[in-house]
């Protein structure tokens, strides 16, 4: 195999996925904020809430179109760039994606049109129902995609069939209720809610700084402050649940993001700061909070947390067991009725994927020596410094968001909407949740390496038969095309903000919606 093809295929998919995820979280969060805003309009009948809903729906629509376009491209890449991956696990991985397309995507797409063009054709309550269906469809779409991704992280409910030489579903319910997928879903969507709240609050703060559309801005500010505070608190709580899910299912990922080389005796401490060193396989200058890691990962004070060195030793054992399973598969290819080989396979089949790691070094894993086995075992360790710092930056932004929205909620409760230092901060802070969201995906996907499917299929075996020039051509082409789309989207959103919420002639003028005196806080 050409490892350049593997790395370029990974790069292309990473660029596509991370670009796509610039749009997804805003869609997830803004859809439910629209439901809240329109619900207030339905309950109060006040025209300004219709104006507020329509303005943020315009931002939602621009973002939604770009998200759909980039998401479709990403799904096609499974066939173009990862054909063996698609062949080997398509029976399991394809099922959630098919359901996502048939149910969530069609549900979402059907009602989006009604939401935008049904304001004067549907009753208030019917239109609110349409907006809710758009929000439900958006979040169902995320659910099914994350069920598929969660299976890649924790491949439950499936088994290798020696007759077809493929992975097949044996328990769809286990795939559906995969603990990793469920933890990933709630954590991801709550992060999207935080991002949307930051965008709404930041744009509202911009209007208040410019002394424009105050009636619109303070109401949007208030909704975003309350919604964002609840969402930011849930991100931390649900992130804790994701850490607990790693303990049983992805121990190496957990050890890597903690840069924990040695097994940590109970009660394990959480590392606030450290300097991971790949050469010495140690972490220097550590600053730890006692007990916290043990509580997060084991929910106890008396259980250890396994370190990288011990997990590498476990990987060596599993590779040796996988070689036995590989030998049994080879025997079953020539003699499907070989009962001894069948029994041997059943005993060691859980480790078959580990034997495949040796294919990077030898054509036949059965011919691997101890050095190759040891090297393949160390391949199971992801990029420790990248994992370590990505987690800490992401978590730091998460706790910053709690403080930010708590301050916004207090200011909104006190009606101090023109506290200018905070308004400036609200505008400047807009990029931070996007950074946290992207780092979250770095942790999820880099932390799974070297696996395309954890413990089942190494990444380097999943690629298509492409050439380096072909990959560079498509990478450059997609990058340029997506760059243009990004400029277009940002331009459209800035144009919408510049026009303001009263651009539509049928919307009520702000003068018709007095808000009373607004206290002016000191700088």
SULJO-V906609 format. One record per run of one state. SS is the DSSP state (H for helix, E for strand, - for the rest). FROM is the first residue (numbers start at 1). LEN is the number of residues. If there is no record, write none. Layout:
ss | from | len
SS | FROM | LEN
SS | FROM | LEN
This chain:
ss | from | len
- | 1 | 2
H | 3 | 42
- | 45 | 2
H | 47 | 34
- | 81 | 2
H | 83 | 35
- | 118 | 6
H | 124 | 30
- | 154 | 4
E | 158 | 4
- | 162 | 4
E | 166 | 4
- | 170 | 2
H | 172 | 5
- | 177 | 2
H | 179 | 31
- | 210 | 4
H | 214 | 36
- | 250 | 1
H | 251 | 7
- | 258 | 6
E | 264 | 1
- | 265 | 5
E | 270 | 8
- | 278 | 4
E | 282 | 8
- | 290 | 2
H | 292 | 7
- | 299 | 6
E | 305 | 1
- | 306 | 2
H | 308 | 27
- | 335 | 4
H | 339 | 22
- | 361 | 4
H | 365 | 3
- | 368 | 2
H | 370 | 9
- | 379 | 5
H | 384 | 30
- | 414 | 6
H | 420 | 27
- | 447 | 4
E | 451 | 3
- | 454 | 3
E | 457 | 2
H | 459 | 3
- | 462 | 6
H | 468 | 32
- | 500 | 10
H | 510 | 3
- | 513 | 11
